[in-house]
Amino acid sequence: MHMDRAIFDLKASVEATSLYILLCALLDQGEPTSIERARVQWNGTEDGLIQAAKELMTRGVLETRNPLSEKTVLSLNPKGQWR
């Protein structure tokens, strides 16, 4: 299990928290964590998905990847790197 409940302590946006939970679920299932794959289960807008990924990168939850593209792998950082 990849999810760390500390995500709720960050007080991130609903979209960012949702993306984190979605990415953890994908990892648990052995699925790729690309923007393209996350979009399949994402219930929000395209812009919301990208903004959520950027917020998680800013907070150190995800490795920073620039530019973001369909194939960008969204890699989770250990909790000790979160801000």
Solvent accessible surface area in square Angstrom, and as a share of the most:
residue,aa,sasa,rsa
1,M,194,0.86
2,H,93,0.42
3,M,50,0.22
4,D,46,0.24
5,R,180,0.66
6,A,18,0.14
7,I,0,0.00
8,F,90,0.37
9,D,114,0.59
10,L,32,0.16
11,K,168,0.71
12,A,17,0.14
13,S,44,0.28
14,V,122,0.70
15,E,86,0.38
16,A,0,0.00
17,T,19,0.11
18,S,48,0.31
19,L,0,0.00
20,Y,3,0.01
21,I,68,0.34
22,L,23,0.11
23,L,0,0.00
24,C,3,0.02
25,A,38,0.29
26,L,1,0.00
27,L,57,0.28
28,D,73,0.38
29,Q,115,0.51
30,G,68,0.65
31,E,60,0.27
32,P,80,0.50
33,T,8,0.04
34,S,11,0.07
35,I,2,0.01
36,E,74,0.33
37,R,47,0.17
38,A,0,0.00
39,R,75,0.27
40,V,112,0.64
41,Q,85,0.38
42,W,34,0.12
43,N,156,0.80
44,G,48,0.47
45,T,96,0.56
46,E,85,0.38
47,D,93,0.48
48,G,16,0.16
49,L,0,0.00
50,I,38,0.19
51,Q,91,0.40
52,A,2,0.01
53,A,0,0.00
54,K,96,0.41
55,E,43,0.19
56,L,0,0.00
57,M,12,0.06
58,T,97,0.56
59,R,62,0.23
60,G,4,0.04
61,V,0,0.00
62,L,1,0.01
63,E,70,0.32
64,T,91,0.53
65,R,85,0.31
66,N,124,0.64
67,P,118,0.74
68,L,36,0.18
69,S,60,0.39
70,E,74,0.33
71,K,140,0.59
72,T,16,0.09
73,V,78,0.45
74,L,0,0.00
75,S,28,0.18
76,L,44,0.22
77,N,25,0.13
78,P,90,0.57
79,K,107,0.45
80,G,81,0.78
81,Q,99,0.44
82,W,33,0.12
83,R,173,0.63
